[in-house]
Amino acid sequence: MGKLSKDKLEEQIAKSVISELSNEKLNSASKFINLDLQRRKLNKSHKTYVNGVKRAIDHNKASRCYFSYNLDSVLTGRLSCSKYDTEEGPMGVSFHTLPRERKTNIRRMFTAPRGQAFITIDYKGMELRVLAHISREEKMKQAFIEGKDLHTYSASLTFDVPYDKVTPEQRQIAKEPSFLTVYGGTEYTLAKKRGISLKKAKNIIESWLDAFPGVREYKEFIYNFLQKYKYVYSLFGRRRNLPDVDSSNWAVQKHALNQGLNFTVQSPSSDILLMAAIKVHGRLRETNARIVASVHDSIELIAPYDELEEVLKICYDEMTDVSIMRDKFGVEFSVPLEIETLVGKSFGDGIELGYGPGGEISNTEEVARYLEI
């Protein structure tokens, strides 16, 4: 017999040791490993962000951080953000990658000045709205037009149950294929995430595509176009070359196909946000508010309390208006845009606004109490 490699030998020894352990000890070991992984994650966050912010504040000699936005570093056209370093020292951290964890909530370090609110406005289901438009999937478009929850509606069609009878579990399962389609996931992704068999995962995805045949047809169109021309283009004319689609390696080829499909959805989503940010910035010149950041499909602002309602109305009007697409690009966007807004004292806290049919804020008193105005 040939000698085992070091890795193979260690693998066999590990399997042998594990096979001798009781279920109680295995469960205990699993808990310990999970806790250690959490410790490492928190330690990394503390080192990168907490210590990074402290270093930046010391260097800047002020309670401020700076970061760089890169217009041309992401192939989809999406803005990326990086920490701002100079030869003299660090001036900030990457705002885009600030952790979302609620227990530690590092985002609370970034606060609005006294007497002002920190506002985060996020597009609601932007990528799925773009997918509905470019795939011309009528049922998906109609769900958005009628203001239905798309994932509940998807579950209703996928599991063939009435809309008001969909269970939370059915909604969650039907939600997955939506994002798998956009981000190039497969039945393997769904099976691993939900702890179900590959067969069941594949059936769920196929049922979802049957419910939205326009998406299936669009996906096939993009794959065929990419295989023929080796590139794809977006709703607003961006182009991405993907020569790896000709690779003899199936995994590489599949990855290129998924990248192509994702590009046609993510790129317009980013461009819609950029157009909205330009419009909002122009209108904010009438106020003392300002845009301070952008994270993926959201815009972050700071506004004085006494101008809050005016600023929020400007943001609602400009971010939900689709006329710029028609006027500048000849695109009649067929799905309404909706936003979700948090108003708080920092990037890490806030109360969600309710909007009326014309963008009127329906819970102004609740917001005022939260901000202690």
N, C-alpha and C positions, 0 to 999 in steps of 0.2 A: 504493500500500500504506500502511496505517495504521502509526503508530509502535508499536514493541513497548514494553511496560511494562518497568520496570527489572528486575523479577524474571524476566520471560521472557527478556530480553536476557542476564542473568547466567546463566540456565539453558542457553541456547544456546551461550554462550561456554564454559561448563564442559563441555558435551557435546563440543564441538569439540576442546577441549584433551585431554580424556580419550581420545577416539578416536584421537589421534595417539600416545599413549603405548604402549610395549611392555608385554607381560604381566609382564615382570620388574619394570618400574617401577611398574606398577599394584599388584603384590603388595607391593612395598616401601612404597608409599604406604598401602596397607591396614594393614600392620603398624604403621606410624607413627601412623595415626589411632586404631587400637585401643589402642596404648600411651598416647596422649594422653588418650583417654577414661578409661582406668584411672587415669591421673595425676589427672585432674579429680575422679574419684570419691573417690580416696584423700585428695585435698586437702580436699574437702568434709567427709569423715568426720573428718579431723583437726581442721578448724576448728570443726565442730559439736560433736563429742564429746570429743576430747582437750582442746582448749582450753576447751570448755564445762565439763568436769569440773574443770579447773584453776581456772577463774574461780569455780566454785561452792565449791570447797574453800577458796580464799582468802577468800571472803565468809563462809562458815560457820565459818571458823577451826577446822575439824576435818576429818578425812578421811572426810567423809560427803556424800552427795548426796541430794536430796529431789525427789520428782516428784508430780504430781497425777493422781488417777484420776477420770474423769468418768463418772458413772452414766447420764447422759441425753443424751449428745452423738452417739451412734451409733444410727441408726434401727432396727437389728436388736436393740438391747439389749445389744450387746457392750460391755464396758468399753473405754474409750480412755484413753490416758495422754499427758500433756503435761509439758513442763518446768515447774518451780516457780519463778516469779519473784516478787519482792516489790518494793515501791517503793525499798527500800534496795539491792537488787541481786539477781543470779541465785543460786538455791539448788540448782539441779540441771539435769538434762537429761531428755529423754523416754526412759524405759526401754524402751518398746514398740519404738522404732525403732532401737535399737542394732544396728549391722550384724552379719551372721552370718559374714562372710568369715574363713576360718581363717588366712590368711597374716598378716593384721594383728591379728585377734582382739581388737578393742577391748573385748569383753565381759569379758576377763580383768582389767580394771581394778576390777571389782566383786567383792570377795573376802569370804570369811567371816572372822570374828574368829579369832584363834589358838585352837586346840582345838575348833573347830567346822567342820562341813561345809556346803557350799553344795549344796542339792538342787533339781533341776529335774524336775518330774513333769508329763508331757505325756500327754494322752489320745491313744490310738492309733486313727487313722482315724475320729475322732469324727463328722465331717460325713457320711461315707459310712455309718456305723452309723445315724445319724439318718435319712438318706435311705432306707436299707433298711426301717426301721420305718415311716415315714410313707407310703411307697409300697406297703407290704405286698408287697414283692418277695421271694417265698419262697426263690428260689435264692440271692439275695444274703444273706438272713438266715441260711440254712443254712450258707453259707460261714463266716460269723462264728461261728456256734454251734459248728461243727466245728473252729474255730481255723485254718482255711485262710488262706493269703495271698490276699487278695481280688484283687489285680492279676494274680497267676498264674492264679487261677481264672477271671478275666475273659478272659484271653488264651486259656485252654483252650477256653472257649465261643466266643469271637470268631473264633479261627482253626481251630476244630474239631480240636484236637490233644489227646492225653492230658495230664492235669495235670502229670505228671512229665517230659513231653517239651517243655514250653514253654521257648523260648529267652529269654535276657535281653532281646534286641531285641523279641521279641513281647510280653513282659511290659511293657516300657517303652511300646510303642505302645498297648497295650490300657489302660494306666494313664491315658492322656490323656483319653479320653472320660468317665471317672469324674469328673474335676475340671472338664472342660468343661461337663458337665451341671449341676454344683453352682454354678459361677461364671459360667455363661451364655456360654461360648465357642462357636464355630461351626467348621465345616469350614475356614474361612479361617484361624482361629487354629491349628488342627492342622497344616494344610498349610505354613504359614509356619514353625512351630516345628520340624517334622520334615523340612522340605525335600522334601515330596512333592506330587503333583498334587492339585488340588481334588477330582477325581473319586475318587482313592484315599482321601483324607481323609474324604470323605462316606461312602464305602462302609464304612470302619472304624467310624465313628460309628453308622451304621445297623446294622451287624453287632452292635455292642455293645448297642444298644437292643433288637435282636431277642433277644439272649441274656438280657436283663433286661426282659421285657415290662411288668412292673409299674411300672418307672421310666418307660417311655414313656407308659403310661396315666396315671400321676400327673402327669407333665409336661403332658399335654393337659388334664387336669382343672384344674390351676392356671391355665393360660392361659385356658381357657373361663370359669372362675370370675372371674378378674381382669377379663376383657373385659366380663362381665355386671355385676359389682358395683363395680368400680374399686378394690378393696382385696383384701388377702389376710390370713390370720391364721395364727398359729403353733400348735404343739402345746400350748403353755402359755398361749395366749390373747392374746399380743401381736398387735397389728393394725398394718398399714402401708397407708396410702392411696397409690394410684398413678394419679392422673387422667391422666397422660401416655399411658396405654394407648389413649386416644381420639385421640391426635395424628394429623394427616394425614400427618406425616412418618414414613415406614416405619422409619427408623433410630431415631427417638425412641420409637416404639411398641414396637419390638423390645427396646430397652433396658429399658423399663418391664416387659415380660414377663419378661425375664431377672432383673431386680431382684426381681420377685415370687417367682419360683422360688427364687432364692438366699435370700431372706428366710425362707422356710419351712424351710430347712435350717440356715442359719447362726444364726438366732435361738434355736432350741431347743438347739443346740450350746453357745452362750454361756450359756444359762440352766442347763444341766446343770453346767457348770463353776462357776457362781456358787453353786449349791446345794451342790456338793461343797466349795467353799472355806469356806462357812458351817459345814458339818459338821466339816471338818478343824480350823478355827479353834477350835470349841467343845471338841474333844478335846485340842487342844494345850495347853489351860489346865492339863492334868495334868502337863505337861512344861516344860522351859526352852527349847523350840524356838518359832519364830515364823514366820509367813508374812511375806515381805518384798516380794513383787511378784506380779503375774500378767501373763502375756503370751499373749494369744489363748486357746488351749486348754490352757495350762499354769499351774502354780502353782510359785512359787519360795520356798524356805524355807531357814532356817539352823537347824542343830541341833547340840548338843554331841556329841562323839564317843561319850561313854558312854551317850547316849540314842538313838543313831542307829537301832538296830534297832527300838526301840519306836516311834519317830516314823514310820519307814518302814512299819511294820505298820499304824499308825493311818491313814496316807495311803492305803495299799492298800485297807484295809477300807472306808473312807468314800467313796473315789473310784470304786470298782467296784460299790458297793451302789446298787441302783436303787429301793429301797423308798420313798424320799422322794417319788419321782414318783407312786407309787401312793397314798401316804398323804396328800399335799398337793394333788395335782391329778387323782387318779383315772386316771392313765396307767400302764398295764401295759406297760412298755418291753420289747419282744420280742427285743432283741439284747443280748448281754453287753458290758459295758464293759471295756476293757483299758487299761493305762497303760504308758508307757515312762519309766524313771527314770534320771537321771544324778546321780551323787554325786561331787563334786570339791571343790577348794579355792576355786573362783571360779565366776562365771556362765559363763565361757568355756571351762571344762575339766570333765572328769568321766569316770567309768567307768560303763558301762551295767550296771544290775542284771539278774540273771536271777531269775525268780519261779517257785516251785513251784505246784502246783494250789491250795494254800490261801493263797498269798501269801508263802510262806516264801522268804527270799532265798537263792539257791543259790550265790552267789559272795562270801560275806562275807570270806573270807581275802584274795581279790583286791582287794576294796574297801579293806580294812585296809592292805594293802601300798601301794596307790595313795596313801592319805591319810597314810602313814608313821606309823600309830598304833602 
